């Protein structure tokens, strides 16, 4: 508690109140009744499905029954769950699904601002930290993520970037309280890994160079084992999601993720879109130079980064000296500009050279790194200006930034909507089937909703007492013919097993089955058929790794506590 009070003192509380106020202003319209259209308009659907998993005891959630036109889907085996896990806290508190989705977007904006405050305060003081936070929250791309794309997981990932940098800096710098900062770094990386795996992969090179600078300038090479342990434990804790998502891609159609519309070559950004255009739209990223949405960095963001670099260069030429903060600011601004380069077609050779980059899909996704870098560097303005301007100029720029970007931070329109209307309307009935992550057994995705859980494909039989959960299904069948073939209208996918009268049977997918659904053979008589979704060896080992990592972490925490009591 003493350490927490030291981290957050009265001055910090006042500064954080300002940060939260500016975050609430950016989220102001999300407090209005109703809901809004977005590119990824499945936030409520995901929240509903993960709640079904919790109620059904399927933890961690992997298979959801309500997607794939009700044929089920291995959605959370591949899609990071953290925002929706947090959403369950809001649900427990009594919020509707619609309100929960909006609260999660609000939380993403606030987390990013608070994280940036704690990071920037270490280098620029409280006022500089507030400036960096405002720049981060109010960056145009932040508005794109929340109000245009509705990219929940990416918006949350933006919140973890500064926490990772902050806790790693404190771990490298502090000689005492290393355990506290190790826990913070582990938690921050765990959060990012189970929020957005692609963004985590994009962030790793930036973090690696950041760490090298910390070790070099702080002479903290002895801290490397602690950093490695943090990385191992964070990955171990996230193993329940990370390893199945990576190692079980062979069981699903992943090529659509990196082909067609999602192939990166069609989504490079022009220089005009980055630096000049003030176009704002709620359309899509299109092939070619004409897009229906904005990819601007923001005038103040990119111009200020150039000015700060210029001032640093002038000071270095004058004094031939550098300090720690100057080195970090130079690095992070250059990293931001490299990220800008990655959004432009001139970087094509790197995209082709580094093949995993295709999973980033959209080159403009690198703007997340850019706004993080340029927003952090904005706080340095308070350090390089003469004292008489060190408050006035940054504050004026922050106010101007909010004024310029004010109309970006709102939905295209708020639509009157309740849970009842959303969950019973046509939008809900049209359960999306994605071609990506569609089980590999399916030759094509279904195009209409499932009508029944099970049906007779050959022979004569009556099916009754059909019941289903998120990871199980049961029904009774009375077969009149000598044999019959039954189709269970659930995608065949590793982990599903079918039992007839409590005996495991072989389910299969016939050659003429286009959707990859499960079939079983059954003999004459009355039977009980049950299908259950189990963990594969990869999932079992991954779950064990997460539990083991948690136990190791608890043991590390417990050792000094026990020792202090002796």
C-alpha positions in Angstrom: 0.0 0.0 0.0 2.9 2.4 0.8 4.3 1.8 -2.7 1.0 2.4 -4.3 0.6 5.7 -2.4 4.1 6.6 -3.5 3.2 6.0 -7.1 -0.1 7.8 -6.9 0.1 10.9 -4.6 -2.3 13.8 -4.3 -0.7 15.6 -7.3 -1.1 12.5 -9.4 -4.8 12.3 -8.4 -5.4 15.8 -9.6 -3.5 15.2 -12.9 -5.3 11.8 -13.4 -8.7 13.6 -12.9 -7.8 15.9 -15.8 -6.8 12.9 -17.9 -10.0 11.1 -17.1 -12.0 14.2 -17.9 -10.4 14.5 -21.3 -11.0 10.8 -21.8 -14.7 11.2 -21.0 -14.9 14.1 -23.4 -13.5 11.9 -26.1 -16.1 9.3 -25.2 -18.9 11.8 -24.5 -21.5 10.4 -27.0 -21.1 6.9 -25.8 -22.9 7.9 -22.7 -26.0 8.7 -24.8 -28.8 6.1 -25.1 -28.8 3.8 -28.1 -26.0 2.2 -30.2 -24.0 3.0 -33.3 -23.0 1.4 -36.5 -19.4 0.4 -36.9 -17.3 -1.8 -39.3 -16.9 -4.6 -36.7 -20.5 -4.6 -35.5 -20.2 -7.8 -33.6 -19.3 -6.6 -30.1 -22.6 -7.4 -28.6 -22.6 -10.8 -30.3 -19.2 -11.7 -28.8 -20.3 -10.6 -25.4 -23.4 -12.7 -25.5 -21.5 -15.7 -26.7 -18.7 -15.5 -24.0 -21.4 -15.1 -21.4 -23.0 -18.3 -22.6 -19.7 -20.0 -22.1 -19.4 -18.8 -18.6 -22.9 -19.9 -17.7 -22.2 -23.3 -19.3 -18.9 -23.7 -17.5 -16.8 -23.7 -20.6 -13.7 -21.8 -19.3 -11.7 -20.8 -21.1 -14.3 -20.2 -23.8 -13.3 -21.7 -27.2 -16.4 -22.9 -29.0 -19.4 -20.7 -29.3 -22.8 -22.1 -30.3 -24.5 -19.0 -31.6 -22.1 -18.1 -34.5 -21.7 -19.7 -37.8 -25.5 -19.5 -38.5 -25.9 -21.6 -35.3 -23.7 -24.4 -36.5 -21.2 -23.3 -33.9 -17.7 -21.8 -34.3 -14.3 -22.2 -32.7 -14.3 -18.4 -32.4 -12.5 -17.8 -29.1 -9.9 -20.5 -29.9 -8.5 -17.9 -32.2 -9.9 -14.5 -31.1 -8.4 -12.8 -28.1 -10.9 -12.7 -25.2 -9.8 -10.0 -22.7 -12.1 -7.1 -23.5 -15.1 -9.5 -23.3 -13.9 -11.0 -20.1 -13.8 -7.5 -18.6 -17.3 -7.0 -20.1 -18.6 -9.8 -17.9 -17.8 -7.6 -14.9 -20.1 -4.9 -16.3 -22.7 -7.6 -17.0 -22.5 -8.9 -13.4 -23.0 -5.3 -12.2 -26.3 -5.2 -14.2 -25.4 -3.4 -17.4 -27.1 -4.4 -20.6 -25.2 -5.9 -23.5 -25.5 -2.6 -25.4 -24.3 -0.6 -22.4 -21.5 -3.1 -21.8 -20.1 -2.7 -25.4 -20.1 1.1 -25.0 -18.5 0.9 -21.6 -15.7 -1.2 -23.0 -15.0 1.4 -25.6 -15.0 4.1 -23.0 -12.6 2.0 -20.8 -10.2 1.6 -23.8 -9.9 5.4 -24.1 -9.4 5.9 -20.4 -6.9 3.1 -20.0 -4.8 4.5 -22.8 -4.8 7.9 -21.3 -4.0 6.7 -17.8 -1.2 4.4 -19.0 0.4 7.2 -21.0 0.2 9.5 -18.0 2.2 7.1 -15.8 4.8 6.5 -18.6 5.3 10.1 -19.5 5.4 11.3 -15.9 8.7 9.4 -15.4 10.4 11.7 -18.0 8.4 14.9 -18.3 6.7 15.4 -14.9 3.0 15.6 -14.2 2.2 18.4 -16.6 4.1 16.9 -19.5 2.4 13.6 -18.7 -1.0 15.2 -19.0 0.0 16.6 -22.4 1.1 13.2 -23.6 -2.1 11.6 -22.4 -4.3 14.2 -24.2 -2.3 13.7 -27.4 -2.7 9.9 -27.1 -6.4 9.9 -26.4 -7.2 12.5 -29.0 -5.1 11.2 -31.9 -7.3 10.8 -35.0 -6.5 7.1 -35.4 -7.9 6.5 -31.9 -11.2 7.9 -33.1 -11.0 5.7 -36.2 -10.5 2.6 -34.0 -13.5 3.4 -31.7 -16.1 5.2 -33.8 -15.4 4.1 -37.4 -14.0 0.6 -37.2 -15.4 -0.4 -33.8 -12.1 -2.3 -33.3 -12.6 -3.2 -29.7 -9.5 -5.3 -29.3 -7.2 -2.9 -31.1 -8.5 0.0 -29.0 -7.7 -2.0 -25.9 -4.3 -2.9 -27.2 -3.5 0.8 -27.5 -4.0 1.0 -23.7 -1.4 -1.6 -22.9 1.4 -0.1 -24.9 2.3 2.6 -22.3 1.9 0.3 -19.3 4.4 -2.1 -20.8 6.9 0.7 -21.4 6.3 2.2 -17.9 6.6 -1.0 -15.9 9.7 -2.1 -17.9 11.4 1.2 -17.3 10.6 1.1 -13.5 11.9 -2.5 -13.4 15.2 -1.5 -15.1 15.6 1.6 -12.9 14.5 0.7 -9.4 16.8 -1.2 -7.2 14.0 -1.8 -4.7 10.5 -3.2 -5.2 11.6 -5.2 -8.3 8.9 -7.8 -7.6 6.2 -5.2 -7.8 7.4 -4.0 -11.2 7.9 -7.5 -12.4 4.3 -8.2 -11.6 3.3 -5.1 -13.4 5.3 -6.0 -16.5 3.9 -9.5 -16.5 0.3 -8.3 -16.2 0.8 -5.7 -18.9 2.2 -8.2 -21.4 -0.4 -10.8 -20.5 -3.1 -8.2 -21.1 -1.7 -7.4 -24.6 -1.2 -11.0 -25.5 -4.9 -11.9 -24.8 -6.2 -8.6 -26.2 -4.6 -8.6 -29.7 -2.0 -11.1 -30.7 -1.2 -9.3 -34.0 -0.6 -6.0 -32.2 1.5 -7.8 -29.6 3.7 -9.2 -32.4 4.0 -5.7 -33.9 5.0 -4.3 -30.6 7.7 -6.8 -29.7 10.5 -5.3 -31.9 9.8 -1.8 -30.5 9.8 -3.2 -26.9 13.1 -5.1 -27.6 14.9 -1.9 -28.7 13.4 0.0 -25.8 14.8 -2.6 -23.4 18.3 -2.5 -25.0 18.3 1.3 -24.5 17.2 0.9 -20.8 19.9 -1.7 -20.2 22.5 0.5 -21.9 21.7 3.9 -20.4 20.7 2.7 -17.0 23.5 0.1 -16.8 20.9 -2.4 -15.9 22.3 -5.5 -17.7 21.9 -7.5 -14.4 18.2 -7.0 -14.8 18.1 -9.1 -18.0 17.2 -12.4 -16.1 14.2 -10.6 -14.5 13.0 -9.4 -17.8 13.3 -12.9 -19.3 11.4 -14.3 -16.4 8.7 -11.7 -16.9 8.4 -12.6 -20.6 8.3 -16.4 -19.8 5.6 -16.0 -17.1 3.5 -13.6 -19.3 3.6 -16.0 -22.2 2.9 -18.9 -19.8 -0.1 -17.2 -18.3 -1.4 -16.4 -21.8 -0.6 -19.9 -23.1 -4.2 -21.0 -22.8 -5.0 -18.7 -25.7 -1.7 -18.0 -27.5 -0.6 -21.6 -28.3 -4.0 -23.0 -29.5 -4.4 -19.9 -31.6 -1.0 -20.5 -33.3 -0.8 -24.3 -33.4 -4.3 -25.1 -34.3 -4.6 -22.8 -37.3 -4.2 -25.9 -39.4 -7.7 -27.0 -38.3 -9.3 -23.8 -39.8 -9.4 -21.9 -43.0 -6.8 -19.1 -42.3 -5.9 -18.2 -45.9 -8.9 -15.8 -46.2 -7.2 -13.8 -43.5 -4.3 -12.9 -45.8 -5.9 -13.0 -49.2 -8.5 -11.1 -51.2 -9.7 -8.0 -49.4 -7.4 -8.7 -46.5 -4.2 -8.9 -48.6 -1.9 -6.0 -47.5 -1.1 -4.7 -50.9 -4.5 -3.1 -51.4 -4.3 -1.1 -48.2 -1.3 1.1 -48.4 -1.8 4.8 -47.5 -0.9 7.7 -49.7 1.3 10.6 -48.4 -1.7 12.9 -48.8 -3.9 10.7 -46.6 -1.2 10.6 -43.9 -0.1 14.3 -43.8 -2.5 16.6 -45.6 -6.1 15.2 -46.0 -8.6 16.1 -43.3 -11.2 13.8 -44.9 -13.3 12.0 -42.3 -15.6 9.3 -43.2 -17.2 6.1 -41.9 -16.7 4.1 -45.0 -14.1 1.4 -45.6 -10.4 1.0 -46.5 -10.6 0.5 -50.3 -8.1 -0.8 -52.9 -6.3 2.2 -54.3 -5.8 5.7 -53.1 -9.5 6.6 -52.5 -10.7 5.5 -49.1 -13.9 6.0 -47.2 -12.2 6.5 -43.9 -9.3 8.6 -42.6 -5.7 7.6 -42.1 -4.3 11.0 -41.1 -1.6 11.1 -38.4 -2.8 14.5 -37.4 -1.2 17.8 -38.2 -0.1 18.7 -34.7 1.2 15.2 -34.0 3.5 14.9 -37.0 4.6 18.5 -37.1 5.5 18.5 -33.4 7.5 15.3 -33.8 9.6 17.0 -36.5 10.1 20.2 -34.4 11.2 18.2 -31.4 13.7 16.2 -33.4 14.9 19.5 -34.9 15.4 21.0 -31.4 17.2 17.9 -30.2 19.5 18.0 -33.2 20.2 21.7 -32.7 21.0 21.1 -29.0 23.3 18.2 -29.8 25.2 20.2 -32.4 25.6 23.0 -29.9 26.5 21.1 -26.8 27.6 17.7 -28.1 25.8 16.1 -25.2 22.9 13.8 -24.8 20.9 12.7 -21.8 18.8 9.6 -21.1 15.5 11.2 -21.8 16.8 12.7 -25.1 17.9 9.3 -26.3 14.6 7.8 -25.5 12.7 10.6 -27.2 14.9 10.3 -30.3 14.3 6.5 -30.4 10.6 6.7 -30.0 10.1 9.4 -32.6 12.2 7.5 -35.1 10.2 4.4 -34.3 7.0 6.4 -35.0 8.3 7.6 -38.3 9.4 4.0 -39.2 5.8 2.9 -38.5 4.6 5.7 -40.8 6.9 4.3 -43.5 5.4 0.8 -43.0 2.0 2.2 -44.0 3.3 3.4 -47.4 3.8 1.3 -50.5 7.5 2.1 -50.5 7.8 -0.4 -47.7 6.5 -3.3 -49.9 9.9 -4.9 -50.0 9.8 -5.3 -46.2 6.3 -6.8 -46.2 7.5 -9.3 -48.8 10.8 -10.0 -47.0 9.2 -10.5 -43.5 6.4 -13.0 -44.5 4.5 -13.0 -41.1 3.7 -9.3 -41.7 0.9 -10.5 -44.0 -1.2 -11.3 -40.9 -1.1 -7.5 -40.0 -3.5 -7.3 -43.0 -3.7 -3.5 -43.1 -0.5 -1.5 -43.4 -2.3 1.5 -41.8 -2.5 -0.6 -38.6 1.0 0.6 -37.9 -0.5 4.0 -37.2 -1.1 2.6 -33.7 2.6 2.6 -33.1 2.9 6.1 -34.6 0.3 7.7 -32.4 1.8 6.0 -29.3 5.3 7.3 -30.2 4.3 10.9 -31.2 2.0 11.3 -28.3 4.7 10.2 -25.8 7.2 12.6 -27.4 4.7 15.5 -27.2 5.3 15.7 -23.4 9.0 16.4 -24.1 7.9 19.9 -25.3 7.5 20.9 -21.6 11.2 20.0 -21.1 12.7 21.8 -24.1 10.8 25.1 -24.0 11.9 28.1 -22.0 10.2 28.1 -18.6 8.0 31.0 -19.5 6.5 29.0 -22.4 6.8 25.5 -20.9 3.1 25.5 -19.8 1.4 28.0 -22.1 2.6 26.5 -25.4 1.9 22.8 -24.7 -1.5 23.6 -23.1 -2.4 25.7 -26.1 -1.5 22.9 -28.5 -3.4 20.4 -26.5 -6.5 22.6 -26.5 -6.1 23.2 -30.3 -5.7 19.5 -30.8 -9.0 18.8 -29.1 -10.7 21.6 -31.0 -9.4 20.3 -34.4 -10.3 16.6 -33.7 -13.5 17.2 -31.7 -15.9 16.1 -34.4 -13.9 12.9 -35.1 -14.8 11.5 -31.7 -18.4 10.7 -32.3 -20.3 8.0 -34.1 -21.8 8.6 -37.5 -25.2 8.5 -35.7 -26.7 7.0 -32.6 -29.5 4.6 -33.2 -32.2 3.9 -30.6 -31.5 0.4 -29.6 -32.2 -2.0 -26.7 -30.9 -5.5 -25.9 -34.3 -6.9 -26.7 -34.5 -5.2 -30.1 -30.9 -6.0 -31.0 -31.1 -9.7 -29.9 -34.4 -10.4 -31.7 -34.0 -8.3 -34.9 -32.9 -9.3 -38.3 -29.3 -8.2 -37.5 -29.2 -10.9 -34.8 -30.8 -13.6 -36.8 -28.2 -13.2 -39.5 -25.4 -15.0 -37.7 -22.2 -14.4 -39.5 -20.0 -17.2 -40.9 -16.5 -16.0 -41.5 -14.5 -17.8 -44.2 -11.5 -17.3 -41.9 -11.5 -19.7 -39.0 -14.2 -21.8 -40.6 -13.3 -25.4 -39.7 -11.1 -27.0 -42.3 -13.6 -29.8 -42.9 -16.0 -27.3 -44.4 -15.6 -26.8 -48.2 -17.9 -23.7 -48.1 -19.6 -21.7 -45.3 -23.4 -22.1 -44.8 -25.5 -19.3 -46.1 -28.7 -19.7 -44.0 -29.4 -20.3 -40.3 -29.5 -23.9 -39.0 -33.0 -25.2 -38.7 -32.5 -28.2 -36.4 -29.8 -29.6 -34.2 -29.9 -33.1 -35.9 -31.6 -34.7 -38.8 -31.9 -38.1 -40.5 -29.7 -38.3 -43.6 -30.5 -41.9 -44.6 -32.9 -44.4 -43.2 -36.0 -43.9 -41.0 -35.9 -42.5 -37.5 -37.5 -40.0 -35.2 -35.4 -37.4 -33.3 -36.7 -35.9 -30.1 -35.6 -34.1 -26.9 -33.0 -32.0 -28.6 -30.9 -30.0 -26.2 -27.7 -27.9 -26.6 -25.2 -25.8 -24.8 -22.0 -24.1 -25.8 -19.9 -27.2 -25.8 -22.4 -30.1 -25.8 -25.6 -31.3 -27.5 -27.9 -34.3 -26.8 -31.0 -35.8 -28.3 -33.0 -39.0 -28.4 -33.5 -41.0 -31.5 -35.7 -44.0 -32.4 -34.5 -45.8 -35.5 -37.1 -47.8 -37.4 -34.8 -49.0 -40.2 -32.0 -51.5 -39.7 -29.5 -48.7 -39.9 -29.6 -45.0 -40.3 -27.2 -42.1 -40.9 -27.7 -39.0 -38.7 -26.3 -35.6 -39.4 -25.5 -33.5 -36.3 -25.6 -29.9 -37.5 -22.4 -28.8 -35.8 -19.1 -28.3 -37.6 -16.7 -31.2 -37.3 -13.7 -29.8 -35.5 -10.9 -31.3 -33.3 -12.3 -31.8 -29.8 -15.8 -32.9 -30.7 -16.7 -36.4 -29.7 -20.0 -38.2 -30.2 -21.4 -40.9 -27.9 -24.3 -43.2 -28.5 -25.7 -44.7 -25.3 -22.6 -43.5 -23.5 -20.3 -45.3 -25.9 -17.8 -43.3 -28.0 -18.5 -43.7 -31.7 -16.7 -42.6 -34.9 -18.1 -39.4 -36.3 -17.2 -38.5 -39.9 -17.7 -36.0 -42.7 -18.9 -37.6 -46.0 -17.3 -36.5 -49.2 -20.6 -35.0 -50.4 -21.0 -32.9 -47.2 -20.2 -29.3 -48.2 -20.4 -27.7 -44.8 -18.1 -30.1 -42.9 -20.9 -31.2 -40.4 -20.7 -34.3 -38.2 -22.3 -37.5 -39.3 -22.8 -40.8 -37.4 -24.1 -44.3 -38.2 -26.7 -45.8 -35.9 -28.5 -49.1 -35.7 -32.2 -49.9 -35.1 -33.7 -49.1 -31.7 -34.0 -46.3 -29.2 -30.8 -44.4 -28.4 -29.4 -41.4 -26.6 -26.9 -39.4 -28.7 -24.6 -36.9 -27.1 -21.8 -34.7 -28.5 -19.2 -33.1 -26.3 -16.4 -30.7 -27.0 -13.2 -31.6 -25.3 -9.7 -30.1 -25.2 -7.1 -31.4 -27.7 -3.6 -32.2 -26.4 -2.5 -28.7 -27.4 -5.3 -27.1 -25.5 -4.7 -29.3 -22.4 -1.0 -28.6 -22.3 -1.6 -24.8 -22.9 -4.2 -24.7 -20.0 -1.7 -26.6 -17.8 1.0 -24.1 -18.7 -1.2 -21.2 -17.7 -2.1 -22.7 -14.4 1.5 -23.7 -13.7 2.7 -20.2 -14.6 0.1 -18.7 -12.2 1.3 -21.0 -9.4 5.0 -20.0 -10.1 4.0 -16.4 -10.0 2.1 -16.8 -6.7 5.1 -18.7 -5.3 7.5 -15.8 -6.3 5.1 -13.4 -4.6 4.7 -15.6 -1.5 8.4 -16.2 -0.8 9.3 -12.6 0.4 6.0 -12.4 2.3 6.8 -15.6 4.2 10.4 -14.6 4.7 9.5 -11.3 6.2 7.3 -13.0 8.8 10.1 -15.3 10.1 
